[in-house]
Amino acid sequence: AYRGKGYVYATRKVDYIKSIENFNMSIQLLRVCNLPYALRELKWANGLAGFNEKSMELEREAFILDGDSLTFLLQRAWYESSVRKDTMAAMETLFKAYELDSTAIRALLHMGNMYRLLGQYKESYTYYSKCVARMEYLNSSLMWAMSNMIYVFQQVGETEKANYFIHKSIQYYESIPGEKRSQQNVIRLARLRALNGDAEDALELLSNLAQQDCHI
């Protein structure tokens, strides 16, 4: 119940402090039940609240318990890039993660993201393409990440591929009933509409969201 409340406060109510409180309570009650996973839930909530140092500290605790090197390296790369603003260190850490498992969707996605942020779209496209191929092989889906990939596909002239994923992603988000569509999903749908050239529709979605009682 406390875990559920933690997710509700993080994604629907948008009260990150209450989310952290509930995840903390969950850990206190279930101290010996899959503690690394619970710590990473708490880490996620702390990251949403902007407590980045605490978030990284919790990731270290989880890593000590389960030895998940890939997850730890990816989290450290994000921390080095987003918090410390040390792009060189972040790239070195990402390459370590990629060398650890070059087939991991998460590693491929992070590599694509980093090159995208650097404006190196050809390199980003290389890793995003591998990521998409791996997702199709595993029959997996990362709809929340598709708008970034679509943007890069457009930048390198892969218009057909970009349009395919735009329409597929829009269909996915539009299929979610309005009352079950989170604020983040509305933002993602708006981004997709903008990438599809529907700027007015995207602005209308964001305007309606801005009028609601939310903090995003």
Accessible surface in RSA format (square Angstrom, percent):
REM  Atomic radii and reference values for relative SASA: ProtOr
REM  Chains: A
REM  Algorithm: Lee & Richards
REM  Probe-radius: 1.40
REM  Slices: 20
REM RES _ NUM      All-atoms   Total-Side   Main-Chain    Non-polar    All polar
REM                ABS   REL    ABS   REL    ABS   REL    ABS   REL    ABS   REL
RES ALA A   1   117.96 108.5  59.32  91.6  58.63 133.4  74.10 104.4  43.86 116.2
RES TYR A   2    80.77  37.7  79.34  45.1   1.43   3.7  38.15  28.7  42.61  52.5
RES ARG A   3    92.04  38.6  91.51  46.6   0.53   1.3  25.48  34.8  66.56  40.3
RES GLY A   4    38.15  47.0   0.00   N/A  38.15  47.0  34.79  95.5   3.35   7.5
RES LYS A   5    97.81  47.7  96.37  59.1   1.44   3.4  53.38  48.0  44.43  47.3
RES GLY A   6     0.00   0.0   0.00   N/A   0.00   0.0   0.00   0.0   0.00   0.0
RES TYR A   7    77.86  36.3  77.85  44.3   0.01   0.0  64.86  48.7  13.00  16.0
RES VAL A   8    68.01  44.8  67.12  60.8   0.89   2.1  68.00  59.1   0.00   0.0
RES TYR A   9    51.00  23.8  51.00  29.0   0.00   0.0  14.37  10.8  36.63  45.2
RES ALA A  10     6.13   5.6   0.00   0.0   6.12  13.9   0.00   0.0   6.12  16.2
RES THR A  11    51.50  36.6  45.17  45.8   6.34  15.1  39.58  53.2  11.92  18.0
RES ARG A  12   100.82  42.3  84.38  43.0  16.44  39.1  38.83  53.1  61.99  37.6
RES LYS A  13   132.89  64.8 114.62  70.3  18.26  43.5  61.19  55.1  71.69  76.4
RES VAL A  14     5.39   3.5   1.15   1.0   4.25  10.2   1.15   1.0   4.25  11.5
RES ASP A  15    49.32  34.5  44.87  44.7   4.44  10.5  15.08  35.5  34.24  34.1
RES TYR A  16    50.73  23.7  46.79  26.6   3.93  10.2  33.82  25.4  16.91  20.8
RES ILE A  17    91.96  52.3  91.96  68.5   0.00   0.0  91.96  66.2   0.00   0.0
RES LYS A  18    91.33  44.6  91.33  56.0   0.00   0.0  43.69  39.3  47.64  50.7
RES SER A  19     0.00   0.0   0.00   0.0   0.00   0.0   0.00   0.0   0.00   0.0
RES ILE A  20    20.54  11.7  20.54  15.3   0.00   0.0  20.54  14.8   0.00   0.0
RES GLU A  21    96.32  55.3  88.01  66.6   8.31  19.8  39.79  77.0  56.53  46.2
RES ASN A  22    13.37   9.2  12.24  11.8   1.13   2.7   1.97   4.8  11.39  11.0
RES PHE A  23     1.86   0.9   1.34   0.8   0.52   1.4   1.34   0.8   0.52   1.5
RES ASN A  24    55.92  38.6  55.38  53.5   0.54   1.3   9.32  22.4  46.60  45.0
RES MET A  25    71.36  37.0  70.94  46.9   0.42   1.0  60.83  51.7  10.53  14.0
RES SER A  26     5.79   4.9   3.77   5.0   2.02   4.7   3.64   7.8   2.15   3.0
RES ILE A  27     9.13   5.2   8.85   6.6   0.28   0.7   9.13   6.6   0.00   0.0
RES GLN A  28   124.63  69.7  98.74  72.2  25.89  61.6  39.26  83.6  85.36  64.7
RES LEU A  29   112.88  62.9  85.05  60.8  27.84  70.0  87.44  61.4  25.44  68.5
RES LEU A  30    90.97  50.7  87.82  62.8   3.15   7.9  90.58  63.6   0.38   1.0
RES ARG A  31   135.62  56.9 130.82  66.7   4.81  11.4  53.29  72.8  82.33  49.9
RES VAL A  32   147.63  97.1 115.73 104.8  31.91  76.9 121.91 105.9  25.73  69.8
RES CYS A  33    73.44  55.6  63.01  70.3  10.44  24.5  16.09  40.8  57.36  61.8
RES ASN A  34    96.63  66.6  76.94  74.3  19.69  47.4  30.46  73.3  66.16  64.0
RES LEU A  35    25.71  14.3  23.90  17.1   1.81   4.5  23.90  16.8   1.81   4.9
RES PRO A  36    24.67  18.0  24.67  22.5   0.00   0.0  24.67  20.4   0.00   0.0
RES TYR A  37   115.55  53.9 112.96  64.3   2.59   6.7  79.20  59.5  36.35  44.8
RES ALA A  38    10.97  10.1  10.16  15.7   0.81   1.8  10.18  14.3   0.79   2.1
RES LEU A  39     8.02   4.5   8.02   5.7   0.00   0.0   8.02   5.6   0.00   0.0
RES ARG A  40    39.80  16.7  36.71  18.7   3.09   7.3  28.92  39.5  10.88   6.6
RES GLU A  41     9.35   5.4   6.53   4.9   2.82   6.7   7.81  15.1   1.54   1.3
RES LEU A  42     7.25   4.0   7.25   5.2   0.00   0.0   7.25   5.1   0.00   0.0
RES LYS A  43    27.98  13.6  27.53  16.9   0.44   1.1   9.35   8.4  18.63  19.8
RES TRP A  44    87.92  35.3  81.88  39.6   6.04  14.2  67.11  35.8  20.81  33.8
RES ALA A  45     0.00   0.0   0.00   0.0   0.00   0.0   0.00   0.0   0.00   0.0
RES ASN A  46     5.74   4.0   5.74   5.5   0.00   0.0   0.00   0.0   5.74   5.5
RES GLY A  47    26.52  32.7   0.00   N/A  26.52  32.7  12.53  34.4  13.98  31.3
RES LEU A  48    67.32  37.5  44.86  32.1  22.46  56.5  48.48  34.0  18.85  50.7
RES ALA A  49    28.38  26.1   2.35   3.6  26.04  59.2   6.21   8.7  22.17  58.7
RES GLY A  50    45.79  56.5   0.00   N/A  45.79  56.5  25.50  70.0  20.29  45.5
RES PHE A  51    94.21  47.1  88.31  54.7   5.90  15.4  94.21  57.1   0.00   0.0
RES ASN A  52    39.51  27.2  36.60  35.4   2.91   7.0   2.81   6.8  36.71  35.5
RES GLU A  53   115.34  66.2 110.36  83.5   4.98  11.9  64.49 124.7  50.84  41.5
RES LYS A  54    86.27  42.1  82.10  50.4   4.17   9.9  50.70  45.6  35.57  37.9
RES SER A  55     2.86   2.4   2.86   3.8   0.00   0.0   0.03   0.1   2.82   4.0
RES MET A  56     1.30   0.7   1.30   0.9   0.00   0.0   1.30   1.1   0.00   0.0
RES GLU A  57    79.11  45.4  78.81  59.6   0.30   0.7  25.86  50.0  53.25  43.5
RES LEU A  58     4.04   2.3   4.04   2.9   0.00   0.0   4.04   2.8   0.00   0.0
RES GLU A  59     0.00   0.0   0.00   0.0   0.00   0.0   0.00   0.0   0.00   0.0
RES ARG A  60   105.53  44.3 105.43  53.7   0.09   0.2  41.77  57.1  63.75  38.6
RES GLU A  61    66.04  37.9  63.46  48.0   2.58   6.1  30.45  58.9  35.59  29.1
RES ALA A  62     0.00   0.0   0.00   0.0   0.00   0.0   0.00   0.0   0.00   0.0
RES PHE A  63    62.67  31.4  61.19  37.9   1.48   3.8  61.19  37.1   1.48   4.2
RES ILE A  64   140.32  79.8 110.98  82.7  29.34  70.7 116.73  84.1  23.59  64.0
RES LEU A  65    98.18  54.7  63.87  45.7  34.31  86.3  65.87  46.3  32.32  87.0
RES ASP A  66    66.38  46.5  31.15  31.0  35.24  83.3  30.76  72.4  35.63  35.5
RES GLY A  67    45.84  56.5   0.00   N/A  45.84  56.5  24.94  68.4  20.90  46.8
RES ASP A  68    48.82  34.2  40.86  40.7   7.96  18.8  17.16  40.4  31.66  31.6
RES SER A  69    42.50  35.9  39.00  52.1   3.50   8.1  15.32  32.6  27.18  38.1
RES LEU A  70    18.82  10.5  17.71  12.7   1.11   2.8  17.71  12.4   1.11   3.0
RES THR A  71    17.01  12.1  16.05  16.3   0.96   2.3  13.22  17.8   3.79   5.7
RES PHE A  72    25.57  12.8  25.57  15.8   0.00   0.0  25.57  15.5   0.00   0.0
RES LEU A  73    23.95  13.3  23.95  17.1   0.00   0.0  23.95  16.8   0.00   0.0
RES LEU A  74     6.87   3.8   6.53   4.7   0.33   0.8   6.64   4.7   0.22   0.6
RES GLN A  75    24.58  13.7  21.18  15.5   3.40   8.1   4.22   9.0  20.36  15.4
RES ARG A  76    67.60  28.4  67.60  34.5   0.00   0.0  18.32  25.0  49.29  29.9
RES ALA A  77     1.65   1.5   1.52   2.3   0.13   0.3   1.65   2.3   0.00   0.0
RES TRP A  78    95.56  38.3  89.64  43.4   5.92  13.9  74.39  39.7  21.17  34.3
RES TYR A  79     7.42   3.5   7.42   4.2   0.00   0.0   3.20   2.4   4.22   5.2
RES GLU A  80    17.41  10.0  17.41  13.2   0.00   0.0   2.18   4.2  15.23  12.4
RES SER A  81    24.97  21.1  17.14  22.9   7.82  18.0   3.05   6.5  21.91  30.7
RES SER A  82    44.16  37.3  30.80  41.1  13.36  30.8  18.69  39.8  25.47  35.7
RES VAL A  83    44.96  29.6  22.58  20.4  22.39  53.9  26.46  23.0  18.50  50.2
RES ARG A  84   150.41  63.2 123.20  62.8  27.21  64.8  37.31  51.0 113.10  68.5
RES LYS A  85   156.53  76.4 129.99  79.8  26.53  63.2  90.54  81.5  65.99  70.3
RES ASP A  86    63.08  44.2  58.10  57.8   4.98  11.8  15.72  37.0  47.36  47.2
RES THR A  87    56.27  40.0  52.63  53.4   3.64   8.7  24.70  33.2  31.57  47.7
RES MET A  88   138.57  71.8 133.80  88.6   4.77  11.4 110.08  93.6  28.49  37.7
RES ALA A  89    26.07  24.0  22.82  35.2   3.25   7.4  25.02  35.2   1.05   2.8
RES ALA A  90     0.00   0.0   0.00   0.0   0.00   0.0   0.00   0.0   0.00   0.0
RES MET A  91    22.49  11.6  22.49  14.9   0.00   0.0  22.49  19.1   0.00   0.0
RES GLU A  92   101.06  58.0  95.90  72.6   5.16  12.3  34.25  66.3  66.81  54.5
RES THR A  93     3.46   2.5   3.37   3.4   0.10   0.2   0.10   0.1   3.37   5.1
RES LEU A  94     3.72   2.1   3.34   2.4   0.38   1.0   3.34   2.3   0.38   1.0
RES PHE A  95    73.39  36.7  73.39  45.5   0.00   0.0  73.39  44.5   0.00   0.0
RES LYS A  96   112.04  54.7 106.42  65.3   5.62  13.4  63.85  57.5  48.19  51.3
RES ALA A  97     0.08   0.1   0.08   0.1   0.00   0.0   0.08   0.1   0.00   0.0
RES TYR A  98    38.19  17.8  38.19  21.7   0.00   0.0  26.33  19.8  11.85  14.6
RES GLU A  99   139.67  80.2 106.89  80.9  32.78  78.1  44.36  85.8  95.31  77.8
RES LEU A 100    99.30  55.3  68.40  48.9  30.90  77.7  74.35  52.2  24.95  67.1
RES ASP A 101    53.77  37.7  48.84  48.6   4.93  11.7  15.41  36.3  38.35  38.2
RES SER A 102    54.74  46.3  44.25  59.0  10.50  24.2  14.81  31.5  39.93  55.9
RES THR A 103    67.49  48.0  64.07  64.9   3.42   8.2  53.69  72.1  13.80  20.9
RES ALA A 104    14.49  13.3   5.90   9.1   8.59  19.6  14.49  20.4   0.00   0.0
RES ILE A 105    25.66  14.6  20.92  15.6   4.74  11.4  20.92  15.1   4.74  12.9
RES ARG A 106   103.69  43.5 103.10  52.6   0.59   1.4  56.62  77.4  47.07  28.5
RES ALA A 107     0.59   0.5   0.32   0.5   0.27   0.6   0.54   0.8   0.05   0.1
RES LEU A 108     3.89   2.2   3.89   2.8   0.00   0.0   3.89   2.7   0.00   0.0
RES LEU A 109     4.47   2.5   4.47   3.2   0.00   0.0   4.47   3.1   0.00   0.0
RES HIS A 110    55.25  30.2  53.68  37.3   1.57   4.0  36.17  37.3  19.08  22.2
RES MET A 111     0.33   0.2   0.29   0.2   0.04   0.1   0.33   0.3   0.00   0.0
RES GLY A 112     0.00   0.0   0.00   N/A   0.00   0.0   0.00   0.0   0.00   0.0
RES ASN A 113    32.22  22.2  32.22  31.1   0.00   0.0   9.55  23.0  22.67  21.9
RES MET A 114    12.81   6.6  11.84   7.8   0.96   2.3   9.93   8.4   2.87   3.8
RES TYR A 115    27.54  12.9  27.54  15.7   0.00   0.0   7.54   5.7  20.00  24.7
RES ARG A 116    43.60  18.3  38.33  19.5   5.27  12.5   3.07   4.2  40.53  24.6
RES LEU A 117   120.05  66.9  86.06  61.6  33.99  85.5  89.40  62.8  30.65  82.5
RES LEU A 118    73.28  40.8  44.87  32.1  28.41  71.4  49.84  35.0  23.44  63.1
RES GLY A 119    39.02  48.1   0.00   N/A  39.02  48.1  18.79  51.6  20.23  45.3
RES GLN A 120    77.18  43.2  70.87  51.8   6.31  15.0  27.15  57.8  50.03  37.9
RES TYR A 121    62.07  29.0  58.64  33.4   3.43   8.9  36.19  27.2  25.88  31.9
RES LYS A 122   164.92  80.5 159.42  97.8   5.50  13.1 103.21  92.9  61.71  65.7
RES GLU A 123    76.25  43.8  72.98  55.2   3.26   7.8  30.97  59.9  45.27  37.0
RES SER A 124     0.00   0.0   0.00   0.0   0.00   0.0   0.00   0.0   0.00   0.0
RES TYR A 125    47.98  22.4  47.98  27.3   0.00   0.0  37.27  28.0  10.71  13.2
RES THR A 126    63.74  45.3  58.76  59.6   4.99  11.9  39.39  52.9  24.35  36.8
RES TYR A 127    29.03  13.6  29.03  16.5   0.00   0.0   7.74   5.8  21.29  26.2
RES TYR A 128     0.00   0.0   0.00   0.0   0.00   0.0   0.00   0.0   0.00   0.0
RES SER A 129    28.93  24.4  23.04  30.7   5.89  13.6  24.23  51.6   4.69   6.6
RES LYS A 130    93.10  45.4  85.75  52.6   7.35  17.5  60.50  54.5  32.60  34.7
RES CYS A 131     0.00   0.0   0.00   0.0   0.00   0.0   0.00   0.0   0.00   0.0
RES VAL A 132    10.29   6.8  10.29   9.3   0.00   0.0  10.29   8.9   0.00   0.0
RES ALA A 133    58.90  54.2  50.36  77.7   8.53  19.4  53.08  74.7   5.82  15.4
RES ARG A 134    69.37  29.1  66.19  33.7   3.18   7.6  14.52  19.8  54.86  33.2
RES MET A 135    12.33   6.4  12.32   8.2   0.01   0.0  12.32  10.5   0.01   0.0
RES GLU A 136   117.19  67.3  92.10  69.7  25.09  59.7  46.37  89.7  70.82  57.8
RES TYR A 137   167.00  78.0 136.19  77.5  30.81  80.2  96.40  72.4  70.60  87.0
RES LEU A 138    89.57  49.9  64.93  46.5  24.64  61.9  69.24  48.6  20.33  54.7
RES ASN A 139   142.74  98.4 118.26 114.3  24.48  58.9  28.59  68.8 114.15 110.3
RES SER A 140    51.59  43.6  29.86  39.8  21.74  50.1  17.16  36.5  34.43  48.2
RES SER A 141    68.63  58.0  45.36  60.5  23.27  53.6  40.76  86.8  27.87  39.0
RES LEU A 142    29.10  16.2  28.57  20.4   0.54   1.3  28.87  20.3   0.23   0.6
RES MET A 143    29.13  15.1  23.96  15.9   5.17  12.3  23.69  20.1   5.43   7.2
RES TRP A 144   129.22  51.9 118.29  57.3  10.93  25.7 104.71  55.8  24.51  39.8
RES ALA A 145     2.99   2.7   2.09   3.2   0.90   2.0   2.99   4.2   0.00   0.0
RES MET A 146     4.17   2.2   4.17   2.8   0.00   0.0   2.12   1.8   2.06   2.7
RES SER A 147     4.21   3.6   3.10   4.1   1.11   2.6   2.10   4.5   2.11   3.0
RES ASN A 148    26.61  18.4  26.28  25.4   0.34   0.8   0.44   1.1  26.17  25.3
RES MET A 149     0.00   0.0   0.00   0.0   0.00   0.0   0.00   0.0   0.00   0.0
RES ILE A 150     0.00   0.0   0.00   0.0   0.00   0.0   0.00   0.0   0.00   0.0
RES TYR A 151    80.86  37.8  80.86  46.0   0.00   0.0  52.78  39.7  28.08  34.6
RES VAL A 152     0.00   0.0   0.00   0.0   0.00   0.0   0.00   0.0   0.00   0.0
RES PHE A 153     0.00   0.0   0.00   0.0   0.00   0.0   0.00   0.0   0.00   0.0
RES GLN A 154    60.46  33.8  42.12  30.8  18.34  43.7  19.32  41.1  41.14  31.2
RES GLN A 155    85.42  47.8  52.36  38.3  33.06  78.7   3.58   7.6  81.84  62.1
RES VAL A 156    47.04  31.0  12.51  11.3  34.53  83.2  21.48  18.7  25.56  69.3
RES GLY A 157    56.27  69.4   0.00   N/A  56.27  69.4  30.13  82.7  26.15  58.6
RES GLU A 158    65.06  37.4  63.09  47.7   1.96   4.7   4.99   9.6  60.07  49.0
RES THR A 159    81.52  58.0  79.48  80.6   2.05   4.9  55.22  74.2  26.30  39.8
RES GLU A 160   151.56  87.0 142.61 107.9   8.95  21.3  59.76 115.6  91.80  75.0
RES LYS A 161    64.98  31.7  58.47  35.9   6.51  15.5  41.20  37.1  23.77  25.3
RES ALA A 162     0.21   0.2   0.21   0.3   0.00   0.0   0.21   0.3   0.00   0.0
RES ASN A 163    57.61  39.7  57.61  55.7   0.00   0.0  11.22  27.0  46.39  44.8
RES TYR A 164   122.14  57.0 113.30  64.5   8.84  23.0  89.66  67.4  32.48  40.0
RES PHE A 165    13.77   6.9  13.77   8.5   0.00   0.0  13.77   8.3   0.00   0.0
RES ILE A 166     0.17   0.1   0.17   0.1   0.00   0.0   0.17   0.1   0.00   0.0
RES HIS A 167    98.32  53.7  96.62  67.2   1.70   4.4  69.02  71.1  29.30  34.1
RES LYS A 168    92.33  45.0  87.59  53.7   4.75  11.3  49.00  44.1  43.33  46.2
RES SER A 169     0.44   0.4   0.44   0.6   0.00   0.0   0.00   0.0   0.44   0.6
RES ILE A 170    18.43  10.5  18.43  13.7   0.00   0.0  18.43  13.3   0.00   0.0
RES GLN A 171   130.17  72.8 123.09  90.0   7.08  16.9  37.56  79.9  92.62  70.2
RES TYR A 172   100.08  46.7  93.37  53.1   6.71  17.5  57.79  43.4  42.29  52.1
RES TYR A 173     3.41   1.6   3.41   1.9   0.00   0.0   1.58   1.2   1.83   2.3
RES GLU A 174    83.49  47.9  63.10  47.7  20.39  48.6  22.36  43.3  61.13  49.9
RES SER A 175    83.29  70.4  49.78  66.4  33.52  77.2  48.27 102.8  35.03  49.1
RES ILE A 176    29.29  16.7  26.80  20.0   2.49   6.0  28.73  20.7   0.57   1.5
RES PRO A 177    64.47  47.0  52.55  47.9  11.92  43.3  64.47  53.2   0.00   0.0
RES GLY A 178    55.09  67.9   0.00   N/A  55.09  67.9  31.23  85.7  23.87  53.5
RES GLU A 179   126.89  72.9 105.45  79.8  21.44  51.0  68.79 133.1  58.10  47.4
RES LYS A 180   141.72  69.1 124.27  76.3  17.45  41.5  71.26  64.1  70.46  75.1
RES ARG A 181    50.61  21.2  39.24  20.0  11.37  27.1   2.24   3.1  48.37  29.3
RES SER A 182    18.26  15.4  16.82  22.4   1.44   3.3  13.00  27.7   5.26   7.4
RES GLN A 183    22.35  12.5  21.47  15.7   0.88   2.1   9.54  20.3  12.81   9.7
RES GLN A 184    72.08  40.3  72.00  52.6   0.08   0.2  27.67  58.9  44.40  33.7
RES ASN A 185    24.51  16.9  24.51  23.7   0.00   0.0   0.00   0.0  24.51  23.7
RES VAL A 186    22.44  14.8  22.44  20.3   0.00   0.0  22.44  19.5   0.00   0.0
RES ILE A 187    39.92  22.7  39.91  29.7   0.01   0.0  39.91  28.7   0.01   0.0
RES ARG A 188    63.66  26.7  63.66  32.5   0.00   0.0   9.01  12.3  54.65  33.1
RES LEU A 189     1.13   0.6   1.13   0.8   0.00   0.0   1.13   0.8   0.00   0.0
RES ALA A 190     1.67   1.5   1.01   1.6   0.66   1.5   1.29   1.8   0.39   1.0
RES ARG A 191   106.39  44.7 100.97  51.5   5.42  12.9  36.03  49.2  70.36  42.6
RES LEU A 192     1.82   1.0   1.82   1.3   0.00   0.0   1.82   1.3   0.00   0.0
RES ARG A 193    42.20  17.7  42.20  21.5   0.00   0.0   5.13   7.0  37.06  22.5
RES ALA A 194    53.35  49.1  37.35  57.6  15.99  36.4  37.88  53.3  15.47  41.0
RES LEU A 195    39.55  22.0  24.36  17.4  15.19  38.2  28.50  20.0  11.05  29.7
RES ASN A 196    54.23  37.4  31.63  30.6  22.60  54.4   3.89   9.4  50.34  48.7
RES GLY A 197    62.96  77.6   0.00   N/A  62.96  77.6  34.69  95.2  28.27  63.3
RES ASP A 198    51.76  36.3  45.66  45.4   6.10  14.4   8.89  20.9  42.87  42.8
RES ALA A 199    58.27  53.6  55.55  85.7   2.72   6.2  56.57  79.7   1.71   4.5
RES GLU A 200   147.06  84.4 140.07 106.0   6.99  16.7  55.65 107.6  91.41  74.6
RES ASP A 201    62.66  43.9  61.05  60.8   1.61   3.8   5.70  13.4  56.96  56.8
RES ALA A 202     5.82   5.4   5.82   9.0   0.00   0.0   5.82   8.2   0.00   0.0
RES LEU A 203   112.66  62.7 112.35  80.4   0.31   0.8 112.49  79.0   0.17   0.4
RES GLU A 204   106.86  61.4 100.99  76.4   5.88  14.0  34.80  67.3  72.06  58.8
RES LEU A 205    33.34  18.6  32.55  23.3   0.79   2.0  32.55  22.9   0.79   2.1
RES LEU A 206    72.34  40.3  68.42  49.0   3.91   9.8  68.82  48.3   3.52   9.5
RES SER A 207    55.79  47.1  48.99  65.4   6.81  15.7  26.22  55.8  29.57  41.4
RES ASN A 208    73.80  50.9  70.35  68.0   3.45   8.3  21.02  50.6  52.78  51.0
RES LEU A 209    10.10   5.6   9.41   6.7   0.69   1.7   9.78   6.9   0.32   0.8
RES ALA A 210    82.23  75.6  48.06  74.2  34.17  77.7  57.46  80.9  24.77  65.6
RES GLN A 211   148.92  83.3 110.46  80.7  38.45  91.6  46.90  99.8 102.02  77.4
RES GLN A 212   100.53  56.2  85.04  62.1  15.50  36.9  36.21  77.1  64.32  48.8
RES ASP A 213   138.96  97.3 107.55 107.0  31.41  74.3  44.19 104.0  94.77  94.5
RES CYS A 214    25.20  19.1   3.73   4.2  21.47  50.4   0.14   0.3  25.06  27.0
RES HIS A 215   138.75  75.8 102.06  70.9  36.69  93.9  68.09  70.2  70.67  82.2
RES ILE A 216    85.16  48.5  25.51  19.0  59.65 143.8  53.12  38.3  32.04  86.9
END  Absolute sums over single chains surface
CHAIN  1 A    11985.5      10043.9       1941.6       6496.3       5489.2
END  Absolute sums over all chains
TOTAL         11985.5      10043.9       1941.6       6496.3       5489.2
